[in-house]
Amino acid sequence: MVVTLILCAVVIPPVAGGVVPLVTAQQEEERTSLGENLSGSILSDVLDDGSNDDDVTDDVAEDENDQDAANTGTEDSNQGQIVDQDDVSTFGDDTEDLDAANVAVPLGIPIDVEEEEEEEPSIPTAPPSTTPPDEGLPPPECVVEITADKEIYGPEDVVAITITNTGDVPIEFPNSFLGLEIRNLDTEEVLLLDAQPVVVTFQPGASATFQFTYERLVSEIGTGLISATVPSECSGTVEEVTFRLSTAPPEVEPPIENGKIAFDRGGGPLSEVYVMNADGSEQTNLSNNFGFDGYPSWSPDGTKIAFVSGRDGGFSDIYVMNADGSNPTRLTDNASWDLFPSWSPDGTKIAFARDVGQFLFDIYVMNADGSEQTNLSNNPAGDEKPDWSPDGTKIAFASNREGGDNWEIYVMNANDGSEQTRLTNNPRLDHYPSWSPDGTKIAFMTNDAIYVMNADGSEQTNISSSPAGDSHPDWGPATDSG
């Protein structure tokens, strides 16, 4: 068997940073002893027989691998570092491993050694990252907001609709009105907008407000529940706000001014219907007829006066004439006396007094054309001169139910004649009540003079008197002619 001696010289590479591993005398002695033992053992095995060649080869290969590992570890541990005093002990441990590897094959011993191919160390690669670079931050949002400045709009209001980009990205809109649509959800009418076909870009935080008058919206799409929408093309949604266009409230009427008072003058068969201002001025004869005309009552619109007349030769009946005295028309034709007509506030009915026997009267109500005549007060005493309150809920009248000639002013409910209540309490004659247009006062006659009192009967004041006697007052509504 041929034995070839391979001389190995191991050179310890310099350590980065100029720091050389420390080798003590004891370590040198241990290294020499280890080499002698190894060389003797290996040589003995080789000389005995060649059956252990493979084992020797394996041992040597292992020792070389240890050598490479030791060298590699030493280089890695010192690459780019400056070792301080605390790391010296670590280098000593590494040196022992390195020395043992260097003396694994003693010098002068011929031996065949198969060198195994060194595997290049694999460099581990990190798996591809699945974490987005902006992990923890919300993604950009596309958000459009549309608002109205009120929930309900009325006449003279201005509807203000605001569109805002409240997101994080720019938004494009299709036209100059930003795609705004205004629709009446009750009628499906859509407001026509003169939108220019230009693309409008809104940066985050930008907004625009569109204003429309109540009158324009109502004239084009009507009142009711209104929807205003705007498209958001980047998010693919449609944003909406709703509001209501209320119906126009009734016009507020100016404060009521008390108008003219109609009354009759003269008494007896030659009585005439007059009118005068509330302060007693401008007293004017309206009926101007040979015969009895009296008990005037204004229609609610101030265009007509109902009155009693015997001009057709029979008993006294109810008539109506224009406010200037023209076109007198007969409404009742009864075998007994019909007196004291009074219009209801809505102008559909007339209350009056009818002789039900022995010259005792009850309060009746009929339609404005004279039909459906119905007894309302139904009292055995005399009830006369009814007059409707402005709100149509009560009727004031005169009654002698206290006995004899003591006539007083009463009120009762207009719908059924209930709750009949006394207002005046005077020893003299109180008669012919008439409500003021504002419902706060009642004019009436006392001993041939015209008085005015509050609706509850207080503060009775004389406003007119004449040697001929004034009676049957009736307070008419205010008119433009004053």
Secondary structure, DSSP 8 states (H G I E B T S, - for coil): ----B----------GGG------HHHHHHHHHHHHHHHHHHHHHHHH-GGGHHHHHHHHHHHHHHHHHHHHHHHHHHTT----GGGHHHHHHHHHHHHHHHTSS-TT-B--------------------S-TTTTS------EEEEES-SEE-TT-EEEEEEEE-SSS-EEESSTTTT-EEEETTT--B---------EEE-TT-EEEEEEEHHHHHHHH-SEEEEEEEEETTTTEEEEEEEEE---------------EEEEES-GGG-EEEEE-TTS-S-EES---SS-EEEEEE-TTSSEEEEEE-TTSSS-EEEEEETTS-S-EE----SS-EEEEEE-TTSSEEEEEEE-STT-EEEEEEETTS-S-EESS--SS-EEEEEE-TTSSEEEEEE-TTSTT--EEEEEETTT--S-EE----SS-EEEEEE-TTSSEEEEEETTEEEEEETTS-S-EEEEE-TT-EEEEEE----TT-
